[in-house]
Amino acid sequence: MAYGGYSYLDFKYRPDRENDFTVLVWAKSATSIEKTAEAIAAESSVGSWTKLSTMNDFVWTHYRARIFRIDKVEKNSGFIHIAYPLEHFDAKNVLQFQASVMGNIFGLKELEELYVFDISMPKRYQHQFTGPVHGLEGIRKMARTEKSRRPHVGTIVKPKVGLTPKEWAGVAYNAFAGGLDLVKDDENLVDQDFCKWKDRLHEVTKAIEKAGGETGQSHLYSSNITDKYSRMLERLDYLNSMGLQRHVVVMLDTYVMGMSALQEILEHTKHCRFATHGHRAGFAGPNRGNYGINFQIYEKFYRLLGIDQMHIGTGVGKMEGSPAVIKRLHEIADQQHVKEKFYLGSLEMEFSGHIKPMLAIASGGVDAGKVDALIALHGKDVNIQAGAGVHGHPGGTLRGAMSLVQAIEAHMKGVPAPQFAKTHYELKEALKKWGYSDPNEIRKGLEYERKHAKALDSLALRKGRPGMELME
Ligand code: 3PG
């Protein structure tokens, strides 16, 4: 078996943890899975469609990709494990990595399906990145929750767009007054004429000060600066000139801006000591369907590049992602050692000791009735964030915020939300409107996964990608 005159199959090869990247890919095509694997390895490393007169032993030995395992599902489909030598990759250049491993291969015409599940990077590669400056603990310090260790609670002002700066800050003030830690811009609100970025910033900082004086809390505002690079820099300089590091978190639509702009702007946020908030709008385009790139790959780079708090989905809200899938994304956010879980298409990876954990953000279709389930899935190191689940409360924003805070208080006291609601009106109203998600369902699901890991693996192998959605 060969592609373009060379064979990349090397089933005896054992990846070297210090020096190799490993990549896990699902593929299906009109030809055999081995041939497809060869084509992918060639196109993403040293080869092409025909033999090259310019190939030499040194290049072949040192830079080629090696297919060290194939888990065949059908003759023409399966999971391909590929190792790439560290030297293949340019230093501090995520784009070159993307163009190699997640680039041309998607265009190969014989492919019917191609999904890059996961990557594992050696620590030597990670050393060129500094990771988050603040990270989970830094954000906790800003919100003064490092002792209580309770989950953070936040909101996204709604309507997503359209409010004037004063109206927007009025909503933010009510949310803070109700006890929320964080108010954030939506992913599609930056500097529109009806709500200029600077005007909004000034109004919100007044709201933070006023509410903070009343609640005694340290409230945070995630300000969306996403734009072309020069404008992001102008906004960052402005925030810096105002000395807003204690209360303003720089929000970035990480996926849509691309790795280059992200890498560059994070160097500046770190220089100015601003914490950062990553929103993943757009990631699902190439994350669903038969051709795609799993979000966990982007998430690993976001952590290496230095995002401090990151949207990872909820597992119980309005966005795609089963509890098992989201649990995995949570582990990538804040664990140093992320274990292999084959049926989720996931590889083992150890983050280098200097790469701090990020705070995971659970956002999208969340309300007070889902807090117990969210904590069962994410634990307490999480920022639970509800937009409509706050502003859609029958009592308005203030009471919506209170309902979330009460749900957290209930959890911290070990009391299930429905019981706590008997003496807490705002929580009661939220449960009446949106119902209660039973955390035991989440616990049962996670326990099932733990107990049946082997069976889930074999199901994944029999069915291919649909195996991932088992926990839904
Ligand atoms: C987000 O930024 O995550 C979404 O705007 C969430 O909005 P929702 O809480 O109203 O679903």
Boltz pocket constraint, residues with backbone or C-beta under 6 A from the ligand:
constraints:
  - pocket:
      binder: B
      contacts: [[A, 156], [A, 158], [A, 185], [A, 186], [A, 187], [A, 318], [A, 363], [A, 364], [A, 365], [A, 366], [A, 385], [A, 386], [A, 387], [A, 388], [A, 389]]
      max_distance: 6.0
